[in-house]
Amino acid sequence: MRLIIKHGLAVLVTLVICGGCAVGPNYKPPAVDAPGTYRFASSEGAKSFAELPWWQVFKDPILQDLIDTTLTNNYDLKQAVARVEQARQQPVVQLYTALGGGWQAKAPAGEPPHQP
């Protein structure tokens, strides 16, 4: 009997909360008088400091040259991308990922497996 009362009370509370969120069919949002421009807004399309690429902030040609060279000749990144692309081309990996396969961890040797 108490279980029925608890469930009934939970349903009633849920309906009251949801009913408070309802808006009638004739609801019209109020008109808002928004200004054409905002205070402190610049009319020119200047970028903020946060929108600039970080290496251009320092305006150091040597630093910019080093960064360009690094990004161009980043062999580790190129090798990693090539390995990922190579792995994607293997039929076993394609089949495994197409079937929704995932990786499964195993317990180290000598330790019992985790029992849920």
N, C-alpha and C positions, 0 to 999 in steps of 0.2 A: 504494500500500500504506500509506504514512504517513497519507494522508487517511482511510482506513478506520479506522486505529488512533486517530486524533484524534477522529473522530466517535463511535467506540465508547467511548472514554474519557469524552467529554462526556456521552453518554447514561448511562453508569455513574455518574458523579458526580451527575448530576441525579436519578437514581433513589435514590441513597443519601441525598441531602439531603431529597428528598420523603418517603422512608421514615422519616426521623427525626421528621417532623411528624405521623405517623399516630398515632391514639389508638384503642385497642381498643374493641370493641363493648360491653364491660361497664364502661366508664369511668363513674365517679360522682364529681362534684366534691366536694371536701372541705367539711365544714360550717364556716361562719365565724361566730364569736361576735362580732357587731357591737354596739357600745353603742347604747342607745336615743337618747341625745343626744350631741353632740360638745362637746368642751371649748370654752369661750368662746361657745357658741351662745346667742343671746338667745331667750327664749321668746316675746317679742312679735314681731309681724310687721313690724319696722322695716326700712325700705329703707336700703340702703347709700348712701353719698355718690355712687357712680358710677351708681346707678339713678335718681337724681333728674334731672329736666330741668335743663339747665345754667342756664337763665334764672331758675329758682326758687332756685338756690343762693345768690344774692346778696341775695334778699329786698328788692329795691329796687322799689317800685311804679312809679316813673317808667320804669325799664329794662323792666319787664314790660309796661307800657303801650306803649312804643315797639316792642317786639318783636311784640306782638299786632297793632299797627297795620301794621307792616312785612309780616307774614305775610298779613294780610288784603288789603292794597293792593299786593301785589307784582305790578305790571303786567307786568314783564319775564317772570316765570315764567308768568303767565296767557297772555301772547302766545306764549311758546314751546310751551306745552301745546296751545294752539289751532292753531299751525302744524303740530305733529306730527299732531294729529287730522285736520286738513285734508289733509295729505299721505297719510295712511292711507286716506282716502276716495277718492282718485284711482284710477280703474280701471287705469291703467298701472302704478302702484306696487303695487297689489294683485296684478296678474298677475305682475309681475316678482318680488315676494317669494314668491308662491305657487310659482313655478317654481324657487325656490332661487337666485335671482340675487344677485350680489354686486357690489361696486364694483371697478373695475380702474384702476390708476394708469397714466398715460402719461408718457413722458419729456418734459421741457420742450423747447420749440422750439429747434432748433439742436444738440441733443445726441442722440447715437445711443441707440437703445433698449438696455436691459440684456439681454445674451445669457446665459442660464444655462449 
